[in-house]
């Protein structure tokens, strides 16, 4: 079947799989360190509208508190497969990145001010806290508690039933030629287009053996379980580099 120019399946399939495993590891490491993290932007949009990646999306968006940046950097220095770096700014907000060494993929962490002011591109404190959880391609990820008003502000009131296509490789948002309505279609039509083209969501990561942290657990038990979850999520990254795995497929793409 014909594939739209904005849906490069040979690249997206392995990239999304790598990003999904990377996201699980990054969130687990930060939780083990007692650091707040939550999904935002296109990742939050995808979680609520698609149950995971927006099919054409090629990145992951997280938020943390800017005051934690040194602790975040230190958390990833100890892990051979993960690389932390500070990037530029998205408008006034500092952006950091965590990459998967040897795979040339990384996710974005937007470093928010303590007040979590209401911004056009980011949720406010009342929209964010206390954190909830969202399903994202089989992962349960921390997410803003009241995201609808933020998504309406950032993506438009029709965010839940209309798809506007842009990515890093197509209609890039920072480009001078960016037009948010260049490819714009109802959600059901979009689903038909990507399904006809052969898009398949990334497989949910294999479950971790560590028990889930429950709200009723004692603090010490929660910390112990969080550390075990981080260790297992990090170990799972190594499987991505096996022959025939997503890292190899992404390099070929």
C-alpha angles and dihedrals in degrees: 000000000000113000122211116243089243093057109068098177096181089061101031098053098060093032093056091046091052092046092049093055091042091052092052091051095045094048091045093050092049093047090049087056092049093247123145117240133164140171121259143165118018092355091058090044090052093047093055099037103033106016089244138359119012093242096243095041117117103186146046124236122206134168131214134165115277090223088065096056096109092048090047092052091048092050092060098041089077096058119080097205096049127074123193123199138164114238133185130288135283097217101304097343122097114231127209128187135211115200136192107238114234094017103070095226128118139171129226127244115193109208109220130201117250093253094057091214118202107264131173091246102035138047122255126238092263090049092047110038136104090032120237128192132249132193112244115180091319097321122110103221131183111255142171112286096227107026102155097084091047093049090048090051095047104034102023134262090284095056093120096056106024128065123207112190125223134130139159090283102036128048089344111210094229093048121108089234095051112137115177090205097047089107109019125157142151114273095247091053090048091052090051092049096051093042092050090049089055102254114167120183117242115272115261110257116258110269117263118243092225112098117252116263107251126206091237095055121113115254093250092050092049091052092049093050092046091054091050091049090052092049092051094045090051092048089052090060090070091064090063089072097054117119109281092016129130095270091058092044092050092051090052090050 
